[in-house]
């Protein structure tokens, strides 16, 4: 019950259709695990008995709670059973174990660090005028199983994306310096703004997970290990128990100074850190997960670089979609037009958005959008006859379909509302039906 309530309060971490699975492993799954673990440890620390101490016989019963709270707040130190007990205060200070009280707070900070790149991404890309979440909402709407709704949605998406990408500028050498300066101030409308921003976020995710492994070493005070997880696993494989290694010690010692009749008497008590039994498993699991996450992040980072930055790779992505849309499409017959389409019409951010469409709505939706944009591009260049005259586009004013020309459709700067009508009932039987967007849609604003 407690676990379900904790997870329910973390709904703000829910993934959205503006990233890939590698990103979600960071900001959603890892952050959720860290926050849930922090709550569970806090419940044990502040709602239970995280430490229990064995007291001398002369201690009264009322002293037990005080001693345990004192030792929990003051920290304890670890001494292996096979070693001599240190006499001086400095020697005992060197063996101090002081991280366990701060474990929940450390995990919460780690969770925020894992979520922060996603937060930066959503704040920054939302200012670019390309509303990825709204675009994906139309592309993934369930009404797309209806042929007319799907066709209307595809034409609306292609018209909107064509309009948005057309106004993305480039940094050219033929412009005066003051023009380039003002364009730099409006970097969010640069043709590769989203692409470079997303690659930068990928780099942040990678740097963060490596930083987390370093911070874990510092937090756990594992000076004898260059890498905490490797050292602990080596100890476990060699059969070295915690009583010798000191990793998350269960049994520690605490010095309790009591003033009696003007004299200070020191009592050394032996304590059991029950919380360390659970904490040890958590940090070993985290280190293994961080290692896997670093490999995934590294692979994802360079995959996006190699597939998004080179022009040939972007051209190849578009050409494959066109080949899927038209079996008679021959890349060699449209080399010049294809280069212009990718470089000047879709541009780098356009390919990025189409990649996101493929990830979240499937390759077929993306293929249809690319094909529709390609036809509009060729019509604009006068390279293609008006072969789409038989296709109907939605008329949101009169609740039906009309046959506008291509130039009128391409001037659309917002998504055409999605048709929601039962295909089993023809439009003639429902003259008052109107197009409506998917539920929860807030609109797209450039």
C-alpha positions as CSV (number, residue, x, y, z in Angstrom):
1,X,0.0,0.0,0.0
2,X,2.8,2.4,1.0
3,X,4.7,1.6,-2.2
4,X,1.7,2.2,-4.4
5,X,1.0,5.6,-2.8
6,X,4.6,6.6,-3.2
7,X,4.6,5.7,-6.9
8,X,1.3,7.5,-7.4
9,X,2.8,10.7,-6.1
10,X,5.6,10.5,-8.8
11,X,3.2,11.0,-11.7
12,X,5.1,14.1,-12.8
13,X,7.9,11.9,-13.8
14,X,5.7,10.1,-16.4
15,X,7.5,9.9,-19.8
16,X,6.3,11.9,-22.7
17,X,6.5,11.5,-26.5
18,X,9.6,13.7,-26.9
19,X,12.5,11.4,-26.2
20,X,13.7,7.8,-26.7
21,X,14.0,4.8,-24.4
22,X,17.6,5.7,-23.4
23,X,16.5,9.0,-22.0
24,X,13.6,7.4,-20.1
25,X,16.0,5.0,-18.4
26,X,17.6,8.1,-16.9
27,X,14.9,10.5,-16.0
28,X,12.0,8.1,-15.4
29,X,13.0,4.6,-14.3
30,X,16.2,5.6,-12.4
31,X,14.7,8.7,-10.8
32,X,11.6,6.8,-9.7
33,X,13.7,4.0,-8.2
34,X,15.9,6.5,-6.3
35,X,12.9,8.4,-4.9
36,X,11.0,5.2,-3.9
37,X,14.2,3.8,-2.2
38,X,14.8,7.1,-0.4
39,X,11.2,7.0,1.0
40,X,11.6,3.4,2.2
41,X,14.9,4.1,3.9
42,X,13.4,7.2,5.5
43,X,10.5,5.2,6.9
44,X,12.9,2.8,8.5
45,X,15.1,5.6,9.8
46,X,12.4,7.9,11.2
47,X,9.6,5.5,11.8
48,X,11.5,2.5,13.1
49,X,14.8,1.6,14.9
50,X,17.7,2.0,12.5
51,X,20.2,1.4,15.2
52,X,20.2,-0.9,18.3
53,X,22.9,-0.8,20.9
54,X,24.1,-3.3,23.6
55,X,24.4,-1.5,26.9
56,X,26.4,-2.2,30.0
57,X,24.6,-3.8,32.9
58,X,24.8,-0.6,35.0
59,X,22.7,1.3,32.5
60,X,19.1,1.8,33.4
61,X,16.3,1.0,31.1
62,X,15.5,4.6,30.5
63,X,19.0,5.2,29.1
64,X,18.6,2.8,26.2
65,X,16.6,5.2,23.9
66,X,18.9,8.1,24.8
67,X,22.1,6.1,24.0
68,X,20.8,4.8,20.7
69,X,19.6,8.3,19.6
70,X,23.0,9.8,20.7
71,X,25.0,7.2,18.7
72,X,22.8,7.6,15.7
73,X,23.3,11.4,15.6
74,X,26.9,11.4,16.6
75,X,28.1,8.6,14.2
76,X,29.7,5.4,15.0
77,X,33.1,3.8,14.0
78,X,34.0,0.4,12.7
79,X,36.6,-1.9,14.1
80,X,37.1,-5.4,12.6
81,X,36.8,-8.2,15.2
82,X,40.3,-9.5,14.3
83,X,41.9,-6.1,14.9
84,X,43.0,-4.4,18.1
85,X,40.7,-1.8,19.5
86,X,42.1,1.7,18.9
87,X,42.8,3.7,22.0
88,X,43.2,7.3,20.9
89,X,40.4,9.6,19.7
90,X,42.1,10.3,16.3
91,X,42.4,6.6,15.5
92,X,38.7,6.2,16.2
93,X,37.8,9.2,14.1
94,X,39.6,7.7,11.2
95,X,37.3,4.7,11.4
96,X,34.1,6.8,11.6
97,X,31.1,5.8,9.6
98,X,29.0,8.9,9.0
99,X,27.1,8.5,5.7
100,X,24.1,6.3,6.7
101,X,22.1,9.2,8.2
102,X,22.3,11.1,4.9
103,X,21.4,8.3,2.6
104,X,17.8,9.4,1.9
105,X,18.9,12.9,1.1
106,X,21.7,11.7,-1.1
107,X,19.3,9.6,-3.1
108,X,16.8,12.5,-3.5
109,X,19.6,14.7,-4.9
110,X,20.7,11.9,-7.2
111,X,17.1,11.6,-8.5
112,X,16.9,15.3,-9.2
113,X,20.3,15.2,-11.1
114,X,18.9,12.3,-13.3
115,X,15.8,14.3,-14.0
116,X,17.4,17.7,-14.6
117,X,18.6,17.0,-18.2
118,X,15.0,16.1,-19.2
119,X,13.7,19.3,-17.5
120,X,16.3,21.4,-19.4
121,X,15.3,19.6,-22.7
122,X,11.6,20.3,-22.3
123,X,12.1,23.9,-21.3
124,X,14.5,24.7,-24.2
125,X,12.7,22.9,-27.0
126,X,9.3,24.3,-26.1
127,X,10.7,27.8,-27.0
128,X,11.6,26.7,-30.5
129,X,8.1,26.7,-31.9
130,X,8.1,23.0,-32.6
131,X,5.6,21.4,-30.1
132,X,6.8,17.8,-30.2
133,X,4.2,16.6,-27.7
134,X,1.3,18.0,-29.6
135,X,2.7,16.6,-32.9
136,X,3.1,13.2,-31.4
137,X,-0.4,13.4,-29.9
138,X,-1.9,13.6,-33.4
139,X,0.4,11.0,-34.8
140,X,-0.4,8.5,-32.1
141,X,-4.2,9.2,-31.8
142,X,-6.3,6.1,-31.9
143,X,-8.6,7.6,-34.5
144,X,-5.8,7.0,-37.0
145,X,-7.2,3.5,-37.6
146,X,-10.0,5.2,-39.5
147,X,-8.9,5.8,-43.2
148,X,-10.5,9.3,-43.5
149,X,-9.2,10.4,-40.1
150,X,-5.8,9.0,-40.9
151,X,-5.6,10.8,-44.2
152,X,-6.8,14.1,-42.7
153,X,-4.2,13.8,-39.9
154,X,-1.3,13.0,-42.2
155,X,-2.1,16.0,-44.5
156,X,-2.4,18.2,-41.4
157,X,0.9,17.0,-40.0
158,X,2.7,17.4,-43.2
159,X,1.3,20.9,-43.8
160,X,2.2,22.0,-40.3
161,X,5.7,20.6,-40.4
162,X,6.3,22.0,-43.9
163,X,5.3,25.5,-42.6
164,X,7.4,25.2,-39.5
165,X,10.6,23.9,-41.2
166,X,10.3,26.5,-44.0
167,X,10.9,29.3,-41.4
168,X,14.0,27.7,-39.9
169,X,17.0,29.8,-40.9
170,X,20.6,28.9,-41.7
171,X,23.9,30.5,-40.8
172,X,25.4,31.5,-44.2
173,X,28.5,33.3,-45.1
174,X,26.7,35.6,-47.5
175,X,24.9,37.6,-44.8
176,X,26.3,40.7,-43.2
177,X,27.8,40.4,-39.7
178,X,24.9,42.2,-38.0
179,X,22.5,39.9,-39.7
180,X,24.4,36.9,-38.4
181,X,24.5,38.5,-34.9
182,X,20.7,38.9,-34.8
183,X,20.2,35.4,-36.0
184,X,22.5,34.2,-33.2
185,X,20.2,35.9,-30.7
186,X,17.3,33.9,-32.2
187,X,19.1,30.7,-32.1
188,X,16.0,28.8,-31.2
189,X,14.8,29.2,-34.8
190,X,18.0,27.9,-36.3
191,X,17.5,24.9,-38.6
192,X,19.6,22.6,-36.4
193,X,18.6,24.0,-33.0
194,X,16.6,20.9,-31.8
195,X,19.1,18.5,-33.2
196,X,22.1,20.0,-31.4
197,X,20.1,20.6,-28.3
198,X,19.0,17.0,-28.1
199,X,22.6,15.8,-28.7
200,X,23.7,18.1,-25.9
201,X,21.1,16.6,-23.6
202,X,22.3,13.1,-24.5
203,X,25.8,14.3,-23.5
204,X,24.4,15.6,-20.2
205,X,22.8,12.2,-19.4
206,X,26.1,10.5,-20.1
207,X,28.2,12.9,-18.0
208,X,25.6,12.7,-15.2
209,X,25.7,8.9,-14.8
210,X,29.5,9.0,-14.8
211,X,29.4,11.8,-12.2
212,X,27.0,9.7,-10.1
213,X,29.5,6.8,-9.9
214,X,32.1,9.3,-8.7
215,X,29.8,10.9,-6.1
216,X,28.9,7.4,-4.8
217,X,32.5,6.8,-4.1
218,X,32.8,10.0,-2.2
219,X,29.6,9.6,-0.3
220,X,30.4,6.1,0.9
221,X,33.9,7.1,1.9
222,X,35.5,4.2,0.0
223,X,38.9,5.6,-0.2
224,X,40.5,2.2,-0.6
225,X,38.6,1.5,-3.8
226,X,39.1,3.4,-7.0
227,X,35.7,2.2,-8.1
228,X,33.3,1.2,-5.3
229,X,31.3,-1.5,-7.2
230,X,34.4,-3.3,-8.5
231,X,36.0,-3.3,-5.1
232,X,32.8,-4.7,-3.3
233,X,32.3,-7.3,-6.0
234,X,35.9,-8.4,-5.7
235,X,35.5,-8.7,-1.9
236,X,32.4,-10.8,-2.4
237,X,34.0,-13.1,-5.0
238,X,37.0,-13.6,-2.7
239,X,34.7,-14.5,0.2
240,X,35.8,-11.4,2.3
241,X,32.8,-10.6,4.6
242,X,31.7,-7.2,5.7
243,X,33.2,-7.8,9.2
244,X,36.6,-7.6,7.6
245,X,36.1,-5.3,4.7
246,X,34.0,-2.7,6.5
247,X,31.6,-2.2,3.6
248,X,28.3,-1.2,5.2
249,X,29.2,-2.5,8.6
250,X,26.4,-4.0,10.7
251,X,28.3,-3.9,14.0
252,X,29.9,-0.6,15.0
253,X,31.0,1.1,18.2
254,X,30.0,4.4,19.8
255,X,31.7,6.4,22.6
256,X,29.2,7.9,25.1
257,X,30.5,10.6,27.5
258,X,28.4,11.1,30.6
259,X,29.0,13.8,33.2
260,X,28.6,12.4,36.8
261,X,29.5,14.4,40.0
262,X,31.7,16.7,38.1
263,X,33.5,14.0,36.3
264,X,33.2,12.8,32.7
265,X,33.0,9.1,32.3
266,X,33.3,7.5,28.8
267,X,31.3,4.4,28.0
268,X,31.9,2.5,24.7
269,X,28.9,0.6,23.5
270,X,28.5,-1.8,20.7
271,X,25.7,-1.1,18.2
272,X,24.0,-2.8,15.3
273,X,23.1,-0.7,12.2
274,X,20.1,-2.6,10.9
275,X,19.6,-0.1,8.1
276,X,22.9,-1.1,6.5
277,X,21.6,-4.5,5.6
278,X,19.2,-2.9,3.2
279,X,21.4,0.0,2.1
280,X,24.2,-2.3,1.0
281,X,22.0,-4.0,-1.5
282,X,20.6,-0.7,-2.8
283,X,24.1,0.7,-3.5
284,X,25.4,-2.4,-5.1
285,X,22.4,-2.6,-7.4
286,X,22.8,1.1,-8.2
287,X,26.4,0.8,-9.1
288,X,25.7,-2.1,-11.4
289,X,22.7,-0.2,-13.0
290,X,24.9,2.9,-13.4
291,X,27.5,0.9,-15.2
292,X,24.9,-0.5,-17.6
293,X,23.3,2.9,-18.0
294,X,26.7,4.5,-18.9
295,X,27.1,1.9,-21.8
296,X,23.6,2.5,-23.0
297,X,24.0,6.3,-22.9
298,X,27.4,6.2,-24.7
299,X,25.9,4.1,-27.5
300,X,22.8,6.3,-27.8
301,X,24.8,9.5,-27.8
302,X,27.1,8.4,-30.7
303,X,24.2,6.8,-32.6
304,X,22.3,10.1,-32.7
305,X,25.4,11.9,-33.7
306,X,26.2,9.6,-36.6
307,X,22.6,9.4,-37.8
308,X,21.7,13.1,-37.5
309,X,24.7,15.3,-38.3
310,X,26.1,13.8,-41.6
311,X,24.0,15.0,-44.6
312,X,24.3,11.6,-46.3
313,X,22.7,9.8,-43.3
314,X,19.8,12.3,-43.2
315,X,19.3,11.9,-47.0
316,X,19.4,8.1,-46.6
317,X,16.7,8.3,-43.9
318,X,14.4,10.3,-46.1
319,X,15.1,8.2,-49.2
320,X,14.2,5.0,-47.3
321,X,10.8,6.5,-46.3
322,X,10.1,7.5,-49.9
323,X,11.0,4.1,-51.1
324,X,8.6,2.6,-48.6
325,X,5.9,4.9,-49.7
326,X,6.3,4.4,-53.5
327,X,7.8,1.1,-54.8
328,X,8.5,2.9,-58.1
329,X,10.6,5.6,-56.4
330,X,14.2,5.5,-57.7
331,X,16.7,7.5,-55.7
332,X,19.0,8.0,-58.7
333,X,16.2,9.7,-60.7
334,X,15.7,12.4,-58.0
335,X,19.2,13.0,-56.8
336,X,19.1,16.8,-57.2
337,X,15.5,17.1,-55.9
338,X,16.2,14.8,-53.0
339,X,19.3,16.8,-52.0
340,X,17.3,20.1,-52.1
341,X,14.4,18.5,-50.2
342,X,16.6,17.3,-47.4
343,X,18.8,20.3,-47.2
344,X,16.4,23.2,-47.9
345,X,12.9,21.9,-47.3
346,X,13.0,19.5,-44.4
347,X,16.3,20.6,-43.0
348,X,18.2,19.1,-40.0
349,X,15.5,19.7,-37.4
350,X,12.9,18.3,-39.8
351,X,14.7,15.0,-40.0
352,X,15.0,15.0,-36.2
353,X,11.2,15.4,-35.8
354,X,10.6,12.7,-38.4
355,X,12.9,10.4,-36.4
356,X,10.8,11.1,-33.3
357,X,7.7,10.3,-35.3
358,X,9.2,7.0,-36.2
359,X,10.0,6.2,-32.6
360,X,6.6,7.1,-31.1
361,X,4.1,6.5,-33.9
362,X,5.7,3.9,-36.1
363,X,7.5,3.8,-39.4
364,X,4.2,3.8,-41.4
365,X,2.9,7.1,-40.1
366,X,6.3,8.7,-40.6
367,X,6.5,7.3,-44.2
368,X,3.1,8.8,-45.1
369,X,4.1,12.2,-43.7
370,X,7.3,12.2,-45.6
371,X,5.5,11.1,-48.8
372,X,3.0,13.9,-48.4
373,X,5.7,16.5,-47.8
374,X,7.6,15.2,-50.8
375,X,4.5,15.6,-53.0
376,X,4.0,19.1,-51.8
377,X,7.7,19.9,-52.4
378,X,7.5,18.6,-56.0
379,X,4.3,20.4,-56.7
380,X,5.9,23.6,-55.4
381,X,8.8,23.0,-57.8
382,X,6.5,22.2,-60.7
383,X,8.0,18.7,-61.0
384,X,4.8,16.7,-60.5
385,X,1.3,16.7,-61.9
386,X,-1.7,17.2,-59.7
387,X,-2.1,13.6,-58.8
388,X,-3.7,14.2,-55.4
389,X,-6.8,15.8,-56.7
390,X,-8.8,12.7,-55.9
391,X,-7.9,12.9,-52.2
392,X,-10.2,14.7,-49.9
393,X,-9.0,17.0,-47.1
394,X,-11.1,18.0,-44.1
395,X,-13.1,21.2,-43.9
396,X,-13.5,22.2,-40.3
397,X,-16.1,24.9,-41.1
398,X,-18.6,22.7,-42.8
399,X,-18.0,19.4,-41.2
400,X,-16.9,17.3,-44.2
401,X,-14.3,17.1,-47.0
402,X,-13.5,19.4,-49.8
403,X,-11.0,19.4,-52.6
404,X,-8.6,22.3,-52.2
405,X,-5.5,22.7,-54.3
406,X,-2.1,21.8,-52.9
407,X,-1.0,25.4,-52.5
408,X,-3.9,26.1,-50.2
409,X,-3.1,23.0,-48.1
410,X,0.6,23.9,-47.7
411,X,-0.2,27.3,-46.3
412,X,-1.7,25.8,-43.2
413,X,0.4,26.8,-40.2
414,X,-1.4,24.8,-37.6
415,X,-2.4,21.1,-37.5
416,X,-5.7,20.4,-39.2
417,X,-8.1,19.1,-36.4
418,X,-8.3,15.4,-36.4
419,X,-11.5,13.8,-37.7
420,X,-13.4,11.7,-35.2
421,X,-16.2,9.9,-37.0
422,X,-17.3,6.3,-37.2
423,X,-16.5,4.8,-40.5
424,X,-19.5,2.6,-40.4
425,X,-21.8,5.7,-40.8
426,X,-21.3,7.7,-44.0
427,X,-21.0,11.5,-43.8
428,X,-24.3,11.9,-45.6
429,X,-26.2,10.5,-42.6
430,X,-24.5,12.9,-40.3
431,X,-24.4,16.3,-41.9
432,X,-23.8,18.1,-38.6
433,X,-20.6,16.3,-37.6
434,X,-17.5,18.4,-37.2
435,X,-13.8,17.7,-36.9
436,X,-12.4,17.6,-33.4
437,X,-8.9,17.2,-32.0
438,X,-7.9,14.3,-29.7
439,X,-8.9,14.6,-26.1
440,X,-6.6,16.7,-23.9
441,X,-5.1,18.5,-27.0
442,X,-4.2,22.1,-26.2
443,X,-3.2,23.2,-29.7
444,X,0.1,23.9,-31.5
445,X,1.6,27.3,-31.6
446,X,4.7,28.2,-33.4
